[in-house]
Amino acid sequence: MHTEPLPFSLEPLAFPFPALAALAGRLPLGGGREVALASLLMARLAQGVSGSEPMSVADRVSRAASAKVWLASLALPAPTRVPFARCVEATAGAPLQVAGALRSVIAATGSHLDGPSIQELEKLARLLTS
């Protein structure tokens, strides 16, 4: 078995939230799927706040404005709407604010998400607080 990368080969891409994406793909159309998609969006927005290459504040504000419009079009359960909206707004601020808002999303969506999806969100919240 060949373990060394071949010359001129590209590094494999690693998607940071495979459990959330898989859950959204598995669920039937409706509220549960839309909660999973909104959670995936929150994770992607929160990822832009910190990490190896954080986005500029102007880019995060622009993404948050677009995300608000998209979230308004979803048929989300009533208890999840406010945490998602707060999380979108928090992504324009400091990482600690985003982590707190992300934890409120986790609490509100716990009955809709599976264990691996919740773990991905919790891992991201821990990353934002460190």
N, C-alpha and C positions, 0 to 999 in steps of 0.2 A: 504494500500500500504506500502510495506517494504522499508524504506529509509536508514537504516543502512547497511553498507557492511556486507556481510556474512563472517563468519570466514574462513580463508584460501583462500579468493577470491583475485584475482589480480586486480590491479588498471587498469581501462580501458585505452587503448592506445588512444592518441589524435594525429592525423596527422596534422601537422602545416599548410599545404597548400591544403585544400580540394577543394577550388574553382579552382585552377590551374589543379589539377588532374582530376576533373570532366569535365573541359573544354577540356582537352586533350582527354578524353574518348568520349566526344560527337562529336567532330569534325571529318569529313571524312578524309581519308588519303590524304596527300598533304601538301602544304605550311603552312596553318593555324595550322594544328595539330603539325607540326614539330616546329613551333614557340612556341606553348604552351608547348610542351615537353622540348624545350631548356630553356624556362622561368622557368619551374619547376626545371630543373637541376641547373640553376643559383641560384634559391631560396635555394635549398638544400646546394649548395656550400657556399653561403653567410651565411647561418645559422651556419655553422661550425666555422665561424670566431669569433662570440660572442655568448652570451647566457649563460646558466647555466654551460655548460661544453664545452668550446671552444677546438677545436682540436689543436694539436701541429703544428708548422710551417712545419715540415717535412711531416706530413700527408696531410696538405693542399696543399703543392707543388705537392705531388704525385697525389692527386685527381685532381688538375688542369691540370696536364699533361695528365691524362687519359681522362678528359673532352674535352680537345682540340682535341684529336683523334676522339672522338665520334661526336663532333660538325662538324668536317670536313666531316663526312659522311652524314650529313643532307642536304636536299635541302632547305636551308633557303633563304628568299628573300634578295637581295643584300643590302638594307639599314640596315638590322639587323645583318649582319655578323660581322662587326667591333665592334659594342657595345657588342655583346655576347663574342667575343674574348677578348676584354679589361676587361670585367667583370670576365672572367675565370682567366686572369692573375692577376687581383687585389685581388682575394681571397687568394693569398699567402702573402698579405701585411696587412696593418692596416685596422681596421673597417671603418674609414672615407673614405679611398680609395675605399673600396668595396661599401659603400653607394653611392658615386658619380657614380661609374660604374653601379650600379644597377638602379639609376635614369636615366642614359642614355639608358639603356635597356628598361625601362618603356616608355620613350619618343619614342624610335624606334619601339616598338611593340604595341603601343596604339591602332592602327587600327585592330590588330589581336586578342587582348585579350578583354574579357568582363569586366564589372565593378568590380565584386567581385575579379577577378584575379588580376586586377591592384591594388585594395585596399590591397590585401595580400602582394604584392611586395612593395607598399609604406609603409605599416606598418613595414615590415622588414627593409627598408631603414631608417625609423625613429628610430627603435631599434638600428641599427648600429651606428647612430650618437649620441645616448645618452650615 
